[in-house]
Amino acid sequence: MPIMDSKTGKIKRDYTIEELVEKAREMRAYNMVSLTAAGSGHTGGTLSVMDIAAALYLKKIRHDPQNPNWEDRDRVFWSTGHKAPALYVALGEAGYFPVKEVVKLRKLWSGFEGHPHRLRLAGVELSAGSLGQGLGVAVGCALNAKLEGKNYRVYSLNGDGELDEGSIWEAIMCAAHYKLDNLVSIVDRNGLQIDGSTEEVMKLESLVAKWQAFGWNTIEVDGHNIKEILGALDEAEKVKGKPTVIIAKTVKGKGVSYAENVVGYHGIAPKDGRSGKESLDRALDDIENSSFTKEKVDELLKIADDYQKEVNKKIEVSMPQFTKGYWWNENDTMKVTMDATRNGFGRAIKKLGSDKRVVALGADITSSIRMNEFYAEHPARKKRFFSMGIAEANMALVASGLAKEGKIPFIGSYGVFVTGRNWDQLRTRCAITTSM
Ligand SMILES: Cc1ncc(C[n+]2csc(CCOP(=O)(O)OP(=O)(O)O)c2C)c(N)n1
């Protein structure tokens, strides 16, 4: 069901497949302008899900952008939160707000946060960013539909790397247990995550057999063929008594030549800015959407720039002014060089790594937190580095097993994931089982 008027039940806007293909190009172009204007963001994953985003928001789901909280709307849970810019472009194209607004990506107060915030932007169903949570929320939402006799459908968009998280498999089991045939997970199977390919970081195959063993109906599609994606979504609707997963084979960075299948384009905007070899202009040439003329791009970048100037003015009057003239640096005796914590972590683990008892466990952001310093100049240490996948809870448990046997394990991820997800593991394992 396409975009509807929730009051009259009439279709507001419908698209042919050819129009959707063109819309997806336009969406990729907006996406690249917004990432360039922000100067940061996730090029690879936003481009790999764009055809799925177009199929869902412009054709498949029943929703009314003028009534975002319509009780009978279908729900899409964008669990893969770092791909938020693709969601914003889809919501804009569907009519939740003028699509040009997306160029305010990652700018203060705009609502277009780096990761989606449900309370700040109409149409967003799930605040996300911490991977592995959306499918469980989608299960709860689908259960509610069953309980209340509602016929809305529930979709969860998941990354393939995201499937490393144990919470995903708990949700998969739960959905099958409750026979949630109103639930569909779409897996963006682009084969890459941050530290490398999914199979190197944490082996996923045989993925189809795994979902089937957990009681799900499985469909495999080309995730850049809108007709196939829509066919699979329709097929899923006919399946009774079990949830469906659509494994969409995609290319990370799809449509922009210098980003396609390039691991380094996971979390960055075009390296060369507006023009150059790896730039916005080059991306737009690759995408080939005729409406993105130089004048249009200038106008969009100006919207972003003007907005940022307004933000800066407001900050200037409301924020206390800080200087970097810290008191301890005033005298030679206490002078220090300021550096990011992660760099200190890297230097420390590099130094301590000469002790053979030291082992390092990574969770798919190894170079970002400089854990790769452990083995960068000491290839022999690589055998003491273990990739755990995006699975912080298991990583802490494995570390405690190593500690129990006399090793000195280092675990590494962003603080919020390591501590927040591991409170109980740390309490039970470190405090009362080992001296980790
Ligand atoms: C719980 C959690 N751990 C780590 C991260 C950091 N992180 C952001 S994206 C990402 C890789 C995700 O891989 P995948 O799901 O395959 O997404 P894609 O490669 O398609 O962008 C990681 C590890 C996170 N956001 N949440």
The ligand as an ORCA input file, in Angstrom:
! r2SCAN-3c Opt
* xyz 1 1
  C      26.430     -1.928     20.067
  C      27.287     -1.232     19.058
  N      28.575     -1.610     18.939
  C      29.378     -0.987     18.038
  C      28.902      0.027     17.259
  C      29.821      0.767     16.295
  N      29.454      0.458     14.891
  C      28.714      1.294     14.145
  S      28.401      0.703     12.615
  C      29.263     -0.715     12.921
  C      29.384     -1.776     11.850
  C      28.054     -2.279     11.459
  O      28.160     -3.237     10.439
  P      26.895     -3.545      9.536
  O      25.720     -3.827     10.400
  O      27.265     -4.589      8.574
  O      26.608     -2.166      8.813
  P      27.184     -1.684      7.397
  O      28.530     -2.307      7.239
  O      26.248     -2.164      6.373
  O      27.233     -0.200      7.496
  C      29.795     -0.696     14.217
  C      30.622     -1.759     14.802
  C      27.542      0.385     17.446
  N      26.980      1.384     16.746
  N      26.761     -0.258     18.319
*
